[in-house]
Amino acid sequence: MPWSNDHLKVIARIEQAVLHGGLFALAMPRGAGKTSQAETACLWAMLYGHRAFVVLIGATETAALETLSSIKTELEDNELLLEDFPEATYPIHCLNGISNRCKGQLCNGKRTRISWTAKEIVLPTIKGSFASAAIIRVAGITGRIRGMKFKRPGEGKPVRPTLVVIDDPQTTESANSYEQTRKRVRILAGDVLGLAGPGEKISGIMPCTVIHPGDMSDQILNRQKHPDWNGERTKMIYKFPSNEKLWEKYTEIRADSLREHGDLRDATKFYRKHQEELEEGAEIAWEARFNHDEVSAIQHAMNLKLQDELAFWSEYQNEPLPEYEGEDEMLKADEIRVKLNGVPSGDVPTECGHVTMYIDVQKKLLFYVVAAWTDNFSGSVIDYGTYPEQQRRIFTLRDARPALSDIMPNLSFEAALYKGLDFLVNKSCAKEWTRMDGAVLKIGRCMIDANWGISTDVIYQFCRQSSHSGILLPGHGRYVGASSMSFAGNKRRPGDRRGLNWYMRKGEKRSIRHVAYDANFWKSFVHSRLKVPIGDKGCLTLFGNQPEFHRNFSEHLTAEFFVKTQGRGRTVDEWKMRPEASDNHWFDCLTGCAVGASILGATLPEIGQIGSGRKKDPICLSELQKQRRAERMRGL
């Protein structure tokens, strides 16, 4: 079949990567010849002497072995290769498929040193051959990759791979799994790209297909997140036919033909009669690709789309459709980071009267957000960050430097956590946050995530002993699904203070109050506030006027998606991590800040405030008021 323009583009990019270096990822439709091009790239790089050590990596070891077997067949049986590269392939032909002859084979009295194993091919050592002793080795992406090296005959030191070809590195199962996707992306960045060894750069080619939104291929192709891979997506159809009514008629005839005859005869007959009208406005990538019972590549592509639209958009268009309800309602990071109010960082917008803070506890870092709120739940993020502070704007928890253990190496985790909380709380809660009209506000509620295993006792202890104990509360976000008992259905205990899907309670074992809240409800609540247009009541904005400053923060806020589920006679949003996301900690913090605002009395007029009727906490307090309030809270 003739090449398509996309094939020629891929070939040019492969040649560029092999000859001049660099990384190149390209998504191609299923069946477009990705594996064949990967095999040929390996052969071409070795036979012309462009690369002496090539590694071919598959989604699984079985897939990689199958590809190596195909390359062996080319070297053994392809007469054209024999004519063009006899110095590399003639010794292989002489083996007659008997691999145990390799050790004894001679050329001009010298051993050819061919290796012909299940996982490796070493081409014959022939003087003057560009491909002399070139090696190709295969592995599955989750198999043993690190530390590959090979001593070529006549050379004193071992050589390491200089070209890696990653052929469709994910399976359907791994693309569906958040953990497997993360693992494969991590392996690619560490094990695979580190094959060349210290001080050397490896060239890489990765033909792939996007199976699900956020899967490994989708992430690597994203030039914002992985610009080094120069990702590019090709499609089966670049422009769809414009005559929708005629295609609806074709769809009916196609379905009837399949039911009556079990084939497309009637549909193809109709297509021939109306081909020009049906193909009007369409732009196809590969005109030669269609089946014997079809008229054109456009008919073939549309048949695939009619057969299974979800599969078509992922397998053939590399633009997978959302597979869960509500995806179209989800905000994108780009939409969040442009919701700016122009107020400088640390300043409180004039209309706000409450300031809340939430600290999310992780082993390496403490994430925090400070937000200001109005009584009707309009809000503004006025500060956020980490302790220890990171010197980079873009980072993940995994690569955080410095971490708590770096700045306090001689302390246990519990002691370092206590000290870190003390520094962060004193810095923020003692601070006077200036409102744009000159008024001075203090943080009215600071909640600390107390769900994190061994840190829970330390957090309760800190909240009791801190000089700011009057405003500190351990926080417990509960995952309340559709099948779980709702907060409204929980039995009320004496002394409870209740609000909108939260309650404040004094525990039996610890002499301090804590707050528990429905994390799913409050994440949906915050997401809804972020969707409200600027200027409307209930809108949540970010400080400043530079959208790029909030890139990392906005990615935390979009790291999860929700699925609507039903149970116990109600519908609930259940929030889950996206496969491609790594951190959601500032989202947890902002959610906790909203709960804190509800505790202080903020409410949406359409929802109302559910509580014990307690008066709102004061906004601006004199020193005497603050002292008395702290004493009352200690008594509680």
Secondary structure, DSSP 8 states (H G I E B T S, - for coil): ----HHHHHHHHHHHHHHHH--EEEEE--TTSSHHHHHHHHHHHHHHTTS-SEEEEEESSHHHHHHHHHHHHHHHHH-HHHHHH-HHHHHHHHHTTT-GGGGGG-EETTEE---EE-SSEEE----TT-TTTT-EEEEEETTSS-TT--B--TT-SS-B---EEEEES---HHHHH-HHHHHHHHHHIIIIITTTT-TT---EEEEEE---STTSHHHHHT-TTT-GGG--EE--SEEE--S-HHHHHHHHHHHHHHHHHHSSSHHHHHHHHHTHHHHTTT-EES-TT---TT-S-HHHHHHHHHHH-HHHIIIIITS-----STTGGGS--HHHHHT-B----TT-B-TT--EEEEEEEE-SS-EEEEEEEE-TTS-EEEEEEEEES--S-SS--STT-SS-HHHHSTTS-HHHHHHHHHHHHHHHHHSS-EEBTTS-EE--SEEEEE--SGGGHHHHHHHHHHSTTTTTEEEEEEE---TTS--GGGS---TT-EEETTEEEEE-SSSSSEEEEEEHHHHHHHHHHHHHS-TTSTT-EEESSS-GGGGHHHHHHHTSEEEEEEEETTEEEEEEEE-TT----HHHHHHHHHHHHHHHHT---TTT---S-------SS--HHHHHHHHHHHHH-
